[in-house]
Amino acid sequence: MAISLNGMIAKSDDDTSWISKEEWDNYSLAVRNAGCLVVGHRTYGILTKQTEFSEFKDIKLVVVAQDNFQTLAQNHLVAHSPKEALKLLSDFEQVVVAGGGMLNTSFVEENLVDEIFIDIEPIILGQGIPLFRDKDFERNLKLVGQKRISDNEIQLHYEVLKYFMKKTESAGGVVKNKEGEILVISQHGTSWSLPKGHIEQGEDSLIASKREIKEESGITDLTFIKELGTYERFKIPKDGQGEDRSELKIIHMFLYTTNEKNLKPIDLENPEAKWVNPQEVADLLTHPKDKEFFLKILTAI
Ligand SMILES: NC(=O)c1ccc[n+]([C@@H]2O[C@H](COP(=O)([O-])OP(=O)(O)OC[C@H]3O[C@@H](n4cnc5c(N)ncnc54)[C@H](OP(=O)(O)O)[C@@H]3O)[C@@H](O)[C@H]2O)c1
């Protein structure tokens, strides 16, 4: 992406005529090498009117937009989210995401960007469209390269650091009923986990685990049997897809038995709880680290 010294990618009226020919050539080569490109709906409308766009006639292009619309060519597809765009391009080794500001924000916010290439044009624009638009978020970067692309322009190459920015403590339980079945909880209706949640101020992990089990299943009759240990994993995002690497959870687990069978979740974020045969639990759990933990303790419960 080309930016002004102060981080604008276009003037307020979408003018990008201040971007040099050398920068375009550099960008065009990167897109042609990758073979594919993702752009936001507004950028698509502007980019496709430029004469240089003919260089991309063989490129598989995905436009991210909320609604379907008629694209200008057969190799131009529409996706309704960044993840859907990447799915459509899953055959490609590298995917170039090239703006505008709104689309850049969507991709970075969802932790879908590995590297960022920024070409700094020798200009300051008092007003305009910023590289990342309208959202309150932050990501840490590592400078991994730099090169001169003309006498007056430099390219900075960053890696987006994916490791966690927040470490939280959670507690939960493996809860067994009289039939030997295990309690499993749905989060947001999109993923399955053992009951657990954040330890609140003033709580120890045992108290927090009992509170979370009650909130997520309605069960209050809990007999503590033993500690099951601690493991770490990243958070599962609300849509249940992949993991949200901005939060690393340290999870403390305990074994309980209960005489209760009736399940009535109180917490609206966890709409469903169910009893599952122990042999089927690992297959149901969404996060691989939850599966791994459960298989490790299965013979001990
Ligand atoms: N300097 C450079 O290298 C460079 C590169 C590219 C673009 N640009 C400039 O950037 C400007 C455009 O940037 P922009 O921020 O205004 O617009 P944009 O990011 O190109 O497009 C925004 C639109 O994309 C769709 N969109 C974005 N994220 C989405 C998501 N998560 N889910 C569904 N749809 C999503 C929405 O389309 P709908 O609302 O229509 O559904 C949204 O209104 C233009 O002036 C362009 O020339 C500069």
The ligand as an ORCA input file, in Angstrom:
! r2SCAN-3c Opt
* xyz 0 1
  N      -2.821      4.182     -1.506
  C      -3.126      2.954     -1.844
  O      -2.235      2.108     -2.009
  C      -4.562      2.551     -1.952
  C      -4.894      1.198     -2.126
  C      -6.240      0.845     -2.190
  C      -7.209      1.827     -2.079
  N      -6.865      3.121     -1.930
  C      -7.887      4.169     -1.790
  O      -8.658      3.897     -0.646
  C      -9.955      4.478     -0.814
  C     -11.029      3.469     -0.454
  O     -10.906      3.087      0.899
  P     -12.191      3.008      1.844
  O     -11.726      2.767      3.213
  O     -13.040      4.202      1.596
  O     -13.011      1.796      1.236
  P     -12.677      0.232      0.977
  O     -11.996     -0.351      2.152
  O     -12.036      0.104     -0.355
  O     -14.149     -0.332      0.820
  C     -15.046     -0.237      1.874
  C     -16.216     -1.147      1.573
  O     -15.778     -2.508      1.485
  C     -16.735     -3.376      2.053
  N     -16.180     -3.962      3.258
  C     -15.049     -3.639      3.929
  N     -14.881     -4.458      4.995
  C     -15.937     -5.316      4.981
  C     -16.334     -6.407      5.801
  N     -15.623     -6.768      6.870
  N     -17.472     -7.081      5.498
  C     -18.206     -6.726      4.401
  N     -17.884     -5.690      3.595
  C     -16.763     -5.005      3.875
  C     -17.927     -2.492      2.360
  O     -18.661     -2.416      1.161
  P     -20.257     -2.144      1.078
  O     -20.574     -1.159      2.201
  O     -20.456     -1.598     -0.270
  O     -20.914     -3.448      1.288
  C     -17.275     -1.155      2.666
  O     -18.148     -0.065      2.566
  C     -10.034      4.920     -2.249
  O      -9.811      6.316     -2.344
  C      -8.883      4.154     -2.914
  O      -8.389      4.828     -4.055
  C      -5.547      3.506     -1.858
*
